[in-house]
């Protein structure tokens, strides 16, 4: 498992999933599945942004300035609905105009409504950025693009059929071809987390 995905796996344990589910009004299984889809989408979107030199430079600046990983040590306030403004801002930078497509895609695969998926993404965006900052520290200041590339490769190995779904949402292609595949994935996207691992 890549460093970034391992950090996310550790941060989003059973208690975190229960806290998120409580805030969304969703049961644990639905919440696990939604998180298991949302995390790869956010990682893939970041990876796409980092593939552009200007995007990579902006991401490098953001991580160095604002995301040292300390957020991961105290997720209670965030998962209770705090830091919504910060999460929304990060999400806007990560997804831009693709947000509606992502929300509809995750909603269609999990049964959550768009508002609940929106709340989920706002909660997860700061966590992904914090994990990226921590992964960079753990890997001795490795290039952000390389860290994200390793994480995306992990997602593709774990669930090859997810690739089309991720591309569909991020490219705003609404043909629905991969929704059924993703819906059948169930658990397993993030390894321990999606297997109901206890912290």
C-alpha positions in Angstrom: 0.0 0.0 0.0 1.3 3.5 -0.8 2.2 5.8 2.1 -0.7 8.1 1.4 -3.3 5.4 1.3 -1.9 3.7 4.4 -2.1 7.0 6.3 -5.7 7.4 5.2 -6.5 3.8 6.1 -5.2 4.4 9.6 -7.0 7.7 10.0 -10.4 6.5 8.8 -10.9 3.7 11.2 -14.1 2.3 12.8 -14.6 5.3 15.1 -14.1 7.8 12.3 -16.6 5.9 10.0 -19.1 5.9 12.8 -18.7 9.7 13.4 -19.0 10.4 9.7 -22.1 8.2 9.5 -23.7 9.9 12.4 -23.2 13.3 10.8 -24.6 12.0 7.5 -27.5 10.1 9.0 -26.2 6.9 7.3 -25.5 3.4 8.5 -21.9 2.1 8.8 -22.0 -0.1 5.6 -23.3 2.8 3.5 -20.7 5.2 5.0 -17.9 2.7 4.5 -18.8 2.3 0.9 -19.2 6.0 0.3 -15.8 6.8 1.9 -14.3 4.0 -0.1 -15.4 5.7 -3.3 -14.8 9.3 -2.3 -11.2 8.8 -1.2 -10.0 7.4 -4.6 -11.9 10.1 -6.4 -10.2 12.9 -4.4 -6.8 11.2 -4.8 -7.3 10.8 -8.5 -8.4 14.4 -8.9 -5.4 15.6 -7.0 -3.1 13.5 -9.2 -4.7 15.0 -12.3 -4.2 18.5 -11.0 -0.6 17.7 -10.1 0.1 16.4 -13.6 0.0 20.1 -14.8 3.1 22.0 -13.7 1.1 25.0 -12.5 -1.3 22.6 -10.6 1.7 20.8 -9.1 3.3 24.1 -7.9 0.0 25.3 -6.4 -0.4 22.0 -4.6 3.1 22.0 -3.3 2.6 25.5 -1.9 -0.7 24.5 -0.2 0.8 21.4 1.4 3.9 23.2 2.6 2.0 26.1 4.0 -1.3 24.7 5.4 -1.2 20.9 5.6 1.4 19.4 7.9 -0.7 16.4 8.9 -1.5 17.5 12.4 -5.2 17.5 11.6 -5.1 13.7 11.6 -4.3 13.7 15.3 -7.6 15.3 16.2 -10.4 14.5 13.8 -13.3 14.9 16.2 -14.2 18.5 15.4 -13.9 18.0 11.7 -16.0 14.8 11.6 -18.6 16.5 13.8 -19.2 19.0 11.1 -16.5 21.6 11.9 -14.2 23.3 9.4 -16.8 23.1 6.7 -15.6 26.3 5.2 -12.0 25.1 4.9 -13.2 21.8 3.5 -15.4 23.5 0.9 -12.5 25.6 -0.2 -10.2 22.7 -0.6 -12.9 20.7 -2.4 -13.3 23.6 -4.8 -9.6 23.5 -5.6 -9.5 19.7 -6.0 -12.7 19.2 -8.1 -13.6 22.6 -9.5 -16.5 22.2 -11.9 -16.5 18.4 -11.5 -18.1 18.5 -8.1 -21.7 17.8 -9.2 -20.6 14.9 -11.4 -18.7 13.4 -8.4 -21.6 13.9 -6.0 -24.0 12.3 -8.5 -21.7 9.4 -9.2 -21.1 8.5 -5.5 -24.8 9.1 -4.7 -25.8 6.7 -7.5 -23.5 4.0 -6.3 -24.3 4.3 -2.6 -27.9 5.5 -2.4 -26.9 8.7 -0.5 -28.5 11.9 -1.7 -26.4 14.7 -3.2 -26.5 16.8 0.0 -25.1 13.9 2.1 -22.3 13.2 -0.4 -21.5 16.9 -0.5 -21.1 16.9 3.3 -18.9 13.8 3.1 -16.6 15.3 0.5 -16.3 18.5 2.6 -15.2 16.4 5.6 -12.8 14.2 3.6 -11.0 16.9 1.6 -9.0 18.3 4.6 -8.2 14.7 5.7 -6.8 13.9 2.3 -4.7 17.0 2.2 -3.4 16.4 5.8 -2.5 12.8 4.8 -0.7 14.1 1.8 1.3 16.4 4.0 2.1 13.6 6.4 3.1 11.2 3.6 5.5 13.9 2.3 7.1 14.2 5.7 7.4 10.4 6.1 9.0 10.1 2.7 11.6 12.8 3.4 10.1 15.5 1.3 9.3 13.4 -1.7 7.7 15.0 -4.7 4.0 15.4 -4.3 3.4 14.1 -7.8 5.2 10.9 -7.0 3.2 10.4 -3.8 -0.1 10.8 -5.6 1.0 8.6 -8.4 1.8 5.8 -6.0 -1.6 6.2 -4.3 -3.4 6.2 -7.6 -1.5 3.0 -8.7 -2.7 1.4 -5.4 -6.3 2.2 -6.2 -6.0 0.7 -9.7 -4.4 -2.5 -8.3 -7.0 -2.8 -5.6 -10.0 -2.3 -7.9 -9.1 -2.2 -11.6 -12.8 -1.7 -12.5 -12.9 1.5 -10.5 -10.7 3.2 -13.1 -13.6 3.8 -15.6 -15.8 5.1 -12.8 -13.2 7.6 -11.6 -12.6 8.8 -15.1 -16.3 9.0 -15.8 -16.8 11.3 -12.8 -13.7 13.4 -13.3 -14.3 13.8 -17.0 -18.0 14.5 -16.5 -19.0 11.7 -18.8 -22.5 10.7 -17.7 -23.0 7.5 -19.6 -23.3 5.5 -16.4 -21.2 2.6 -17.7 -19.2 2.0 -14.5 -21.8 2.7 -11.8 -22.9 -0.9 -11.6 -19.3 -2.1 -11.3 -18.6 0.3 -8.5 -21.8 -0.6 -6.7 -20.7 -4.2 -6.7 -17.3 -3.4 -5.3 -18.7 -3.1 -1.7 -15.8 -3.3 0.7 -12.1 -3.5 -0.2 -11.3 -0.1 -1.8 -9.0 0.9 1.0 -8.0 -2.5 2.4 -8.3 -2.5 6.2 -10.8 0.4 6.3 -13.2 -1.2 3.9 -12.9 -4.5 5.6 -14.3 -3.0 8.8 -10.9 -2.9 10.5 -11.0 -1.8 14.2 -8.6 0.8 15.5 
